[in-house]
Amino acid sequence: MAALASWLDARTHGGQWLVRIEDVDTPRCVPGAADTILQQLATCGLLPDAPPVYQSQCGALYQEALDQLIRAGLAYPCSCTRQDIASALAIKGQARERHGELVYPGTCRGGLMGKPARAWRFLTSYACQSEKVSWTDQRLGPQTHNVSEQVGDFVLRRADGLWAYQLAVVVDDAAQGITDVVRGEDLADNTARQILLQRALGLPTPRYLHTPLVLGANGEKLSKQNGAQALLLTNPLAALNAAADCLGLQAASGTLTEALTQWTQQWTAQRALKSSCERFHHSPA
């Protein structure tokens, strides 16, 4: 669904639709999965306008960004294990957990105290004086997150040496000249961290649009854990119609090319209506 939405949004803006293979977490990547994804997109008529970028091949760019943050005093080494973090929070009576991730209490901000470094973290409180980050999502509207309070100093490079998602996508977005990011709503709360990194690295901030999620019977994002079935593309038009329905678009017919044209027109009209409503809402009385 996010692939269709981002393709339509690129066409609406007269831009390029770019595909990135986010394989930075190499141990979890299934061999051949990237080729399968690209083939599935092609089967649906969603062809990227430039060759795909593979995060696993961009390590040098990520290292340059980390070095820049270190020189600016915005990144520091961390020796903490997950158990260390849990114990520090328990002592403070703050055993907070957010999406399975403990909120980092800043244990290593003042130094490693003789312990070996395991990871590198971003100094959130230094980068954002107000402790809050605000932006306007193209679908969800105004958003505000207090990164220091809700996440803490987040990881840039993991203890296993792999690059963290937040740093990788920020560097990739800038390197590819991304102006609009369209992705699932489950990634919306990553945006504030990415904006902090963009500011710290002197990079532009794209516009963000987070699409609705398909939920399982338990109310959580549909996945293999709660009954999601493998994507069947014996009838790609039917699969795309299902995605379009979730995006609030009407069913299309004809060839794939004709259907994509119909949805592009609907998406353009939908975005124009929303923009018009926003201008009316914010216009002076």
C-alpha positions in Angstrom: 0.0 0.0 0.0 2.8 2.4 0.9 4.5 1.6 -2.5 1.3 2.5 -4.4 0.8 5.7 -2.3 4.4 6.9 -2.8 4.3 6.1 -6.6 1.0 8.1 -6.9 2.4 11.0 -4.9 5.5 11.1 -7.0 3.4 11.2 -10.2 1.2 13.9 -8.7 4.2 16.1 -8.0 5.8 15.4 -11.3 8.7 13.9 -9.5 10.7 10.7 -9.6 9.7 7.6 -7.7 12.8 6.1 -6.1 13.1 2.7 -4.4 15.5 2.0 -1.6 16.4 -1.5 -0.3 16.8 -1.1 3.4 19.0 -4.0 4.0 21.3 -2.3 6.6 20.4 -5.0 9.1 22.2 -7.7 7.1 21.8 -10.6 9.5 18.0 -10.4 9.2 17.9 -10.1 5.4 16.7 -13.1 3.6 18.8 -14.0 0.5 16.9 -13.1 -2.6 14.3 -11.0 -0.8 15.3 -7.7 -2.5 14.9 -9.3 -5.9 11.5 -10.6 -5.0 10.4 -7.2 -3.8 11.5 -5.5 -7.0 9.8 -8.2 -9.1 6.6 -7.8 -7.2 6.7 -4.0 -7.8 7.3 -4.6 -11.5 4.5 -7.0 -11.7 2.2 -4.3 -10.4 3.5 -1.8 -12.9 5.4 0.2 -10.2 8.8 0.7 -11.8 11.4 3.0 -10.2 12.7 6.0 -12.1 16.3 5.2 -11.1 18.2 2.1 -10.1 17.4 1.1 -6.5 19.8 2.1 -3.7 21.0 -0.6 -1.3 21.8 0.5 2.2 24.3 -2.3 2.6 26.5 -0.5 0.1 26.4 2.9 1.8 28.4 2.3 4.9 31.0 4.9 4.0 28.4 7.6 3.8 27.0 6.6 7.2 30.5 6.7 8.7 31.1 10.2 7.3 27.8 11.4 9.0 28.7 9.8 12.3 32.2 11.4 12.2 30.6 14.8 11.6 28.3 14.3 14.6 31.2 13.2 16.8 33.3 16.3 15.8 30.3 18.5 16.6 29.9 16.9 20.1 26.5 15.5 19.1 27.4 11.8 19.3 29.0 9.8 22.1 30.0 6.2 22.8 27.8 4.0 25.0 28.7 0.9 27.0 25.2 0.0 28.2 23.5 -3.3 27.5 19.7 -3.5 27.6 20.0 -4.9 31.1 22.1 -2.0 32.2 19.4 0.4 30.8 16.6 -1.5 32.5 18.4 -1.5 35.8 19.2 2.3 35.6 15.5 3.0 34.9 14.3 0.7 37.7 16.5 2.6 40.2 14.9 5.8 39.1 11.5 4.2 39.2 11.1 4.9 35.5 10.8 1.5 33.9 9.4 3.0 30.8 9.2 1.0 27.6 8.1 2.4 24.2 7.3 -0.1 21.5 9.5 -2.7 23.1 12.4 -0.1 23.4 13.6 1.2 26.7 13.9 5.0 26.9 17.6 5.6 27.3 18.3 7.5 30.6 21.6 9.1 29.5 23.9 6.9 31.5 27.0 7.3 29.3 26.6 11.0 28.6 29.3 11.8 31.1 31.7 9.1 30.0 32.2 5.4 29.9 33.7 5.1 33.4 36.3 2.6 32.2 33.9 0.4 30.4 34.3 -0.5 26.7 32.3 1.3 24.1 29.5 -0.8 22.5 27.4 1.6 20.5 27.2 5.3 19.5 24.3 7.5 20.5 22.9 10.9 19.4 22.8 13.6 22.1 19.2 14.7 21.7 19.0 17.3 24.4 21.9 19.3 23.0 20.5 19.3 19.5 17.0 20.6 20.4 16.9 23.3 23.1 13.2 23.1 23.4 13.3 19.3 23.9 10.5 19.1 21.3 10.2 18.6 17.6 7.2 19.7 15.6 6.3 19.1 12.0 3.1 18.7 9.9 2.4 15.4 8.4 0.6 15.5 5.0 -2.1 13.2 6.3 -2.0 13.1 10.1 -1.6 16.9 10.5 0.5 18.7 13.1 2.7 16.5 15.1 4.9 17.1 18.2 7.3 14.7 19.9 9.7 15.2 22.8 12.5 13.0 21.7 14.6 13.3 24.9 11.6 12.3 27.0 9.9 9.7 24.8 13.0 8.0 23.3 16.2 9.4 24.9 19.6 9.5 23.2 19.0 7.0 20.4 21.5 4.7 18.8 23.4 5.7 15.6 25.6 2.6 15.4 24.7 -0.6 17.2 26.8 -2.7 19.5 27.1 -5.3 16.7 28.7 -2.7 14.4 25.6 -2.3 12.2 24.2 1.1 11.3 20.9 2.1 12.9 17.9 2.8 10.8 17.5 6.4 11.8 21.0 7.5 10.7 20.9 5.4 7.5 17.6 6.8 6.2 18.5 10.4 6.9 21.8 10.1 5.0 20.1 8.2 2.2 17.3 10.8 1.9 19.8 13.6 1.5 22.1 11.7 -0.9 19.1 10.8 -3.1 17.7 14.3 -3.0 14.4 13.1 -1.5 11.8 15.9 -1.2 8.8 13.7 -0.1 8.7 10.6 2.1 5.6 8.4 1.9 5.5 5.5 4.3 3.3 3.6 6.7 1.9 5.2 9.8 3.8 2.9 12.1 6.9 4.8 11.1 5.5 8.2 12.0 7.1 8.5 15.4 10.5 8.0 13.8 10.2 11.3 12.1 11.1 13.5 15.0 14.4 11.7 15.5 15.2 12.0 11.8 14.4 15.7 11.8 16.9 16.1 14.7 19.6 14.4 12.7 18.8 16.4 9.6 19.2 19.6 11.6 22.5 18.4 13.2 23.9 17.4 9.9 22.8 20.5 8.1 20.5 18.5 5.8 17.1 19.5 4.3 13.9 18.0 5.9 11.5 16.4 3.4 7.8 16.5 3.5 6.3 13.4 5.2 3.1 11.6 4.5 2.2 8.5 6.6 -0.4 6.2 5.1 -3.0 4.2 7.1 -2.2 0.7 8.2 -3.9 -2.6 7.4 -4.7 -4.0 10.8 -5.1 -7.6 12.0 -7.9 -9.0 14.2 -5.9 -8.0 17.3 -5.9 -4.4 16.2 -2.2 -4.3 15.4 -0.4 -3.8 12.1 -1.1 -6.9 9.9 1.9 -9.1 9.8 2.9 -12.8 9.7 2.4 -12.9 13.5 -1.3 -12.0 13.3 -2.5 -13.7 10.2 -1.1 -11.9 7.2 -1.0 -14.0 4.1 1.8 -13.9 1.5 1.3 -11.4 -1.3 -0.4 -13.1 -4.3 0.1 -11.4 -7.6 -1.6 -13.8 -9.9 -4.0 -10.8 -10.4 -2.0 -7.7 -9.8 -4.9 -5.4 -10.5 -7.0 -7.0 -7.7 -4.1 -6.6 -5.3 -3.7 -2.9 -6.3 -7.4 -2.3 -6.0 -7.3 -3.6 -2.4 -4.4 -1.3 -1.6 -6.2 1.6 -3.3 -9.3 1.0 -1.2 -7.2 1.3 2.0 -6.0 4.7 0.6 -9.5 5.9 0.1 -9.4 5.6 -3.7 -12.1 4.2 -5.9 -11.7 0.9 -7.7 -10.1 1.1 -11.1 -10.4 -1.1 -14.1 -8.7 -1.8 -17.5 -5.0 -2.5 -17.9 -2.5 -1.8 -15.1 -1.4 1.4 -16.9 -5.0 2.6 -17.2 -5.7 1.8 -13.6 -2.6 3.6 -12.4 -3.6 6.6 -14.5 -7.1 6.6 -12.9 -5.6 6.4 -9.4 -3.1 9.2 -10.1 -6.0 11.5 -11.1 -7.9 10.5 -7.9 -4.8 11.0 -5.7 -4.1 14.4 -7.3 -7.7 15.5 -6.7 -7.6 14.2 -3.2 -4.3 16.0 -2.4 -5.6 19.2 -4.0 -8.8 19.1 -1.9 -6.9 18.5 1.3 -4.5 21.4 0.5 -7.5 23.7 -0.3 -9.2 22.8 3.0 -6.0 23.5 4.9 -5.7 26.9 3.3 -9.3 27.7 4.2 -8.8 26.5 7.8 -5.7 28.6 8.3 -6.9 31.7 6.5 -7.5 34.9 8.5 -11.0 35.4 9.7 
